[in-house]
């Protein structure tokens, strides 16, 4: 969901799949990266327009953490399946 600071104008911007979480906004505010239910990262236009774009393949649990200041790179961590690393 995206809303004004006072909670008004709430709008769902993803497909509503369960377990989408960990949103990280791009520095310019035009995109959001989040973790989907398949432990894969997706990019979505923050206006809600267009389809979600898968940006990683499922190789383990992935969680986005931050964008570079210019918005060209994304920092995330990935835990390999069957490990604690």
Secondary structure by P-SEA (a helix, b strand, c coil): ccccccccccccccccccccccccccccccbbbbbccccbbbbbccccccccccccccccbbbbccccccccccccccccccccc
